[in-house]
Structures are given as structure tokens and as C-alpha cells.
Amino acid sequence: QVQLVESGGGLVQPGGSLRLSCAASGSTFSIDTMGWYRQAPGKQRDMVATMTNSGTTNYADSVKGRFTISRDNAKNTVYLQMNSLKPEDTAVYYCYCRRVAVNYWGKGTLVTVSS
């Protein structure tokens, strides 16, 4: 089992920045992909950004050029730097990892972009 704990959400004005962090614990060996998904009210959960343990990244088109995913494998931690935030980025952001063909999720952290 893997446990994921997110931190760093909050309220930010349009154009601002936030950095999300997610620490994995438990059976962290053999974790492959880590990343972030988000779910806005009334919408499905969508991929935001992912990174494999070899460093390959994947971003949603809506966040390319604004968000950056990074990962510290020694600390089993994944980060999401979010710049130039827009109101449409408002959502609950969920940390995700995949280990031995099993997906794990954090409880989520709320990001609200509003003036």
C-alpha cells in the first residue's frame, strides 16, 4: 500500500502562483508514475501532469507553459508549480501514483483562483 498526502493548496488571485507538494509513504519502492489530476465542481477528474520515474512528463494542453511538474525520487515526493493561474484552474487537485499496476490517490487539496 502507498499513502499520498498533498499540501500547498489555497486561495490565489488570477495571475498568481502556487506550489503543490505530495509525499508518498508506505510501500514506495517500484513506484513508476507520479502526478496530479484535478476535478472541478460538476466535472470529471482530469489529468493535469504526470512524470515517470525516468523523467518523462505529460501535461494537459490547458496547463502547458504554465505548470511544471517535478519529482524527488529520494524523498518520494512530487511537486506541481502552478504559475499564471486562471479562474478555470479552480479545482480539487489530487496526487496520483502508480505502482505495480495499481493506482493510488491522495485525498486532494483545494485550489481556488479568484479575485
matplotlib code that plots the C-alpha trace (Angstrom):
import matplotlib.pyplot as plt

x = [0.0, 1.0, -0.2, -0.2, -0.5, -0.9, -0.2, 0.0, -3.5, -5.3, -6.8, -4.8, -5.7, -5.7, -2.2, -0.7, 1.3, 1.0, 3.2, 1.6, 3.6, 2.7, 4.7, 4.3, 4.8, 4.4, 5.5, 7.1, 9.6, 8.7, 6.5, 6.6, 4.4, 3.5, 1.5, -1.6, -5.2, -7.9, -11.6, -13.7, -17.3, -19.6, -16.9, -14.9, -11.4, -8.8, -5.1, -3.0, 0.6, 2.5, 6.1, 7.6, 10.5, 12.8, 11.6, 9.2, 6.5, 3.0, 0.9, -2.7, -2.9, -4.7, -1.7, 1.3, 3.7, 2.1, 2.5, 5.7, 5.8, 9.0, 9.9, 12.4, 12.6, 14.8, 12.1, 9.2, 7.7, 6.2, 5.6, 3.4, 4.5, 1.5, 2.0, -0.3, -3.2, -6.7, -10.1, -10.7, -7.8, -10.1, -10.5, -9.6, -6.1, -5.4, -2.0, -1.6, 0.9, 1.1, 2.9, 2.9, -0.2, -2.2, -3.3, -3.2, -4.8, -4.4, -7.4, -7.0, -6.2, -8.4, -7.0, -9.3, -8.3, -10.4, -10.1]
y = [0.0, 3.6, 6.6, 10.0, 13.3, 16.6, 20.1, 23.6, 24.4, 27.6, 30.8, 32.8, 35.7, 35.3, 35.5, 34.3, 31.1, 28.2, 25.1, 21.8, 19.0, 15.4, 12.9, 9.2, 6.8, 3.1, 0.6, 3.3, 1.0, 0.3, 3.4, 4.3, 7.3, 10.1, 13.1, 15.3, 15.2, 17.7, 17.8, 21.0, 21.1, 19.1, 17.8, 14.7, 14.2, 15.0, 14.6, 17.7, 16.5, 13.2, 12.2, 8.7, 7.7, 8.1, 11.7, 11.6, 14.2, 14.6, 17.7, 18.6, 21.1, 23.6, 23.9, 23.6, 26.5, 27.5, 24.4, 22.4, 19.0, 17.9, 14.9, 14.0, 10.2, 10.1, 11.7, 10.0, 13.5, 15.1, 18.8, 20.9, 24.5, 26.5, 29.9, 32.4, 30.8, 31.3, 31.0, 27.9, 26.2, 26.2, 22.5, 19.9, 18.7, 15.0, 13.4, 10.1, 7.4, 4.0, 1.1, -2.5, -1.8, -0.3, 3.3, 5.3, 8.6, 11.3, 12.9, 16.1, 19.7, 22.6, 25.3, 28.4, 31.1, 34.2, 37.9]
z = [0.0, -0.7, 1.1, -0.6, 1.3, -0.6, 0.7, -0.7, -1.9, -1.1, -2.4, -5.0, -7.3, -11.1, -12.4, -9.2, -8.3, -6.1, -5.5, -4.6, -2.9, -2.4, -0.3, -0.7, 2.2, 2.8, 0.0, -2.2, -3.9, -7.5, -7.9, -11.6, -12.5, -10.1, -10.9, -10.5, -11.5, -10.8, -10.5, -10.8, -9.4, -11.6, -13.8, -14.2, -12.8, -15.5, -15.8, -15.2, -15.3, -14.8, -14.6, -14.8, -12.6, -15.6, -16.0, -18.9, -18.5, -19.8, -19.5, -20.2, -23.1, -20.8, -18.5, -20.8, -20.4, -17.0, -14.8, -14.2, -12.6, -10.8, -8.6, -5.9, -6.1, -3.0, -1.0, -2.8, -3.4, -6.4, -6.9, -9.1, -9.7, -11.0, -12.5, -14.3, -12.6, -14.1, -12.5, -14.6, -12.7, -9.7, -8.6, -6.1, -7.1, -6.4, -6.2, -8.0, -8.3, -10.0, -8.5, -9.8, -12.0, -9.1, -8.9, -5.6, -4.8, -2.2, -0.6, -2.5, -1.9, -3.0, -5.2, -5.7, -8.2, -7.6, -7.1]

ax = plt.figure().add_subplot(projection="3d")
ax.plot(x, y, z, "-o")
ax.set_aspect("equal")
plt.show()
